[in-house]
């Protein structure tokens, strides 16, 4: 957007915008930065095709915030869904009816101070969960400040004391052995594959048989919790990992189990369609109850990292799980694994062989 100019002879700020052959002028007689901001605000309202009231309610501003995020991120993105959930459960019930420009830092802080679990089985929210609420508030306020709906918060919002830090749960060796035992549950093999490769649930479900290239597996897509195919969680998600004895055995068992379905997806649904994270999660919950396991699906990934952190170089672990770029993701396709991937495969095989015995 163009910048307003101060017309000395007319003693006012002025900004002209031309769109579709129509020129419109926005002005303010108020001197200084305040007048300039008024002109910018009027112009933004005009470009957005909506007249924004001078005293927006938090709910009105929140709707604009979510509309912007839907266009920027998509309604199926994890960030959008988190903003929607935390706004609906915590932010709007507390301040939704208040005027945005009348809010104080204490109004926002009280959202964190008064936040209670929605799940009756949980007595208190974790620090991580409250941090997510705080981050959502900060992103919302930043949006509102950018569009001149309100002034910035002065100072930082804090996390109240008395909220636990929830650690990452990992499986112990005896639990790993119980998990690897055969099971009739359809997604059991997918869960075991997560354990021996460190892949995310979405990455396991995103695998196709065409992603297997000799002794390596190409990770190039993911299936999120909404069943939407994406390119992965971040820029490092597209990578190549080595095939190990354990992962090869699981893939062969899955091939036999799904042979009649003729699906392009490795860990497909029981009718050959793209797999479902929620069903896989339910299957892990069932295995957990039957075999005395802990954690959730993501515990497979945490367990993988924990088991290898003392035997494999940190940079190599990060490359396998997609936390950094140190190998050529698309450079290794088939005939032979390069030295680094061979070394990683040997370490992974040795680690799981010791535990399995």
N, C-alpha and C positions, 0 to 999 in steps of 0.2 A: 504494500500500500504506500502511496505517496505520503510525503511529510507536509503537515500544515505549515503555512508561512504567515508571518506577522506583517500585516499591511499597515505601515506606519501612518500613512495619510488618512486611513479609515479607522485606525485604532481598533483593529480586530484581527483574530486568527481566521484564516481562510484555507479551505481545501476543496478542490474541484475533482470530481470523479466522472469519467465518461464510460458508459457501458451501453452497448447496443444502440449507439448513436445518440444517446441521451446524456446530457451533462447536468450534474447536480452539484450545487455548492453547499458546503457545510461551514458554519462560522460561529464564532463566539467573541463577545466583547470583553471577556474576562482576561486580563493581562496575565502574563507569566505561564508557568507550566500547567497550572490548573485549567486555563483556557484551552491550551493545546490538547490536553487530555480529553476535554469535553468534545472537541471537534473530531478527534480520532474515534471516540466512542460512537458518535452519531454516524460517522462514515462506516464503521464496522457493522452497526445495526442495519444500515441501508444495504450493504453488500451481502449480509446474511439473509436479507429478505424478511427480517422481523424487527418490529419495534420493541426494544427492551425497556421495560418500566424503569424509572429512576431508582425505585426501591424494590429490587428483585427479592423474592423470597428464596430461601435456600433450595426449596423444592424446584422452583423455576430454573434456578442456576444449575441445579443437579441434572435436570432433564437435558439442558443444553450440553452439559459436560458429558453425559452418557451418549448423546447423539454424536458429538464430535469423536468420541472413542470408538463408537460403532463404525464410523466411516474410516477412522485411522487404523484400528486394530482388527475390526470384524467382530461380530457378536459371538463367534465361536472361539475366540482367543481366550487363553487362561486369564490374562490381565483384565479383559473386559468382564468376564464372569466374576472375577474376584471383586472388582469395583461394584458391580451390580449387587452382589450378595452382601458385602459389608455396608454399602449405602442403605440397602433395604432393611438390614437387621439392626444397625447401630447408629448410623449418621442421621438418616431422615427421621426415625422415631424421636431422636433427641432434639434436633434443631430444624427439622424440615419446614415448620410453619413460621419460623422467625425470619426477620428481614436480614438479608446478607450483610448490608453495610452497618448494621447495628451490633453485630456479633463481636465478642471480645475473645482474647486468647483463652480465658477461663471457660467459655462456652464449649470450645473445642476440647480443652483438657478434660472437662467433665464427661465427655463421651468416653474417653479412656478410663477415667476413674470409676464410672458407673457400669462399664460393659460387663455383662454376665453371659455365661455359656447358654446357648440355645438347647444344647443336649443335656438333659437332666442327669445323665450318668457322670457328667464332668462337673466338679465343684468349682473350679476356677480356670479362667483362660490362661494359656501359656504366654510367655513373653513374646514368642514368635508371632502368635496370633494378634496380640496387641500391637506389635510392630507393623503388621500388615494393615491394621486399622489406621494407625498413625500415618503410614505411608500414603494410604488412600486419601486421608484428610489433606495431607501436604500437596498431593498432586491436584486435588480439587481446588484448593486455595490458590495454587499457582496458576491454574486455568482461569480462575475468576479475576486474579490480579492482572493477568495478561490482557483480558478483555475489559479491564477497568470496571468490573462489577463491585470490587471491594479493595481494601488496602491489605498489604501483607500482614501476616502474623508477626508480632514482635517477640523474638525469642523462640526457643525450642519447646516442643511438647515432650513430656517425659512419660516413661512407662512406670506406673505405680509399683511400689514394692509389694512383695507377697505373691508374685506370679512365677510359677516354676519354669525352668529351662528344660524343655523336652529334648532328650538326647535321641540320636538315631539308634534304633534297635537293630541288632545283628544276630544272626543265628549262630549258636555254638556248634562245635564239631558233631556232637551226638545228634543235634537237631538236623544238621545237614545230611547226615547219614539216613535219618528217618525220612527226610523229604525226598531223597533220591530213590527210595524204594518205590516199586511200581504202584500205580494207582489207576483205577478206571475213569477218574475224572478227566474230561476232555482236555482241559488246559493244563493238566499236570506237567506235560512235556514242555510247554511254553514257559512255565514257572521255573522248571529245572534249567532251561536254556538261559533264562535271565541270570540264574545263580552262577553258571559257569562261564558267562561272557561279560557280565556287568552291564548289559543293555538295559535301557529304560523299558517299561511296559509298552509304551507307544512304539518304540523301535522294534521290539520283538514282533508285535502285530503288523508292523509295516513291512516285514520281510517277505520277499517273493523268491520262488525257486530260481529265478533268473539272476538273483543277487549273489548266488554261490559261484565263485570262480576258482576252481581247483582248491588250493589250500587257504583261500581267504574268503571273507564275507564282506560285501559292500553294504554299508549302511547309508541309505540315501533318502529315506522317507520315514514318516511316523504316522500313526493313527491315534488322534487324541481322544479324550473321553467322550466327545460328541460324535465320534465316528467320522471325523473330517481328516482327510489325508493332508499332511503338511510336510515341509522339508526338514522338520526337526526342531528341537528346542532352541538352538542357537547356531551360530556360524560354524562351530566346531563339531556339530552333530553329524555332518557328512564326513564319513571316514571309512577306513578299511581295517578290519580286525582279523587276526589269524584264526584258522580252524584248529581246534585241539581234538585230542582223542575223545574227550567227553562230549564236546559240542557235536562232533561228527556222529557219535553213537545216538545222541538224542535226535538229530536230524534224520538219521536212517529209520529210527523207530517211528518218527512222525510221518515219514514218507509211507511207511507200511500202513499206519493207522488211517491215513487220508487218501490212500491210493484210489479207492473207488469214487472219490469226490471230484477228482481231476481239477483241483483248484490251483490258481496261480499263486495264492497266498500259502506260505509255509505253515503258519499257525492259524489256519482258517477256523471258521465256526464249524459246528458239527454237521452243517449242511453245505459246507464248501464256500461260504461267503466270507467277506472280510471279518476278522475276529473282533470281539467286543471286550473292552477293558473292564467294564463292570462285572461281566460274567466271569472273567478271569479272576477278578478280585474276590468274588463270591466263592470260587473254587479254592482260592488260597485260604479264605476264612474257614472253609470246611476242613481242609487239610490241617490247618492250624489247630482246630478243635480236636480232630481225630488223633493227631500225632504229637501234640504238645509243643507246637512251634510258636514263635513270637512274632510281633511286628506285622507288617503288611507287605504288599507286593514290592514296594520300594526297599524293603529290608534285604531283598536278594542283591540289589545293586550295592547297598551299604556293606553287606557281608563280603561281597567280591572284593571291594576296595580294602576292607579291613584285613582280609586274609593275605592279600598280596603286598600290603604296604611295607612289610619288613623283608620281602624277598625280591621285589621288582623295583627298579629305579622309579622315583616319583614321576618323572616326565613320561616314562613309558606307560605307567598306570593311567595318567591323565589322557594320553593318546588313545588308549584302548576304550576308556569310558566317555571320551568326547569332551574333555575339559580344556584341551589346548591343541594347537596344531604343531606336530613335530614330525609327522610322516605324510607322504603324498597320498591323499585320500583316493584319487583316481589313478594313481600311477602303477598300482600293483593289480594285475588282473588275472593272472592265471597260471602261468606255467610254473612259477616258483615264488615262494615267499622270500622277501629280502632278509638280510641278516637280522635286523631288529625285530621283525615280526616272528621269525623263527625262534629267536631267543625268548620272546614273550610267550609263544606257544609252549615252549619247553618248561618255562617257569610255571605257567598255569596248569599244565598237565601234572607236574610234580607236586604242586600244592594240593590239588584235588585228589590225586592218587593217595597221598598220605592220609587225608581225612577220610576218604571212602573206605580205606582198609581198617 
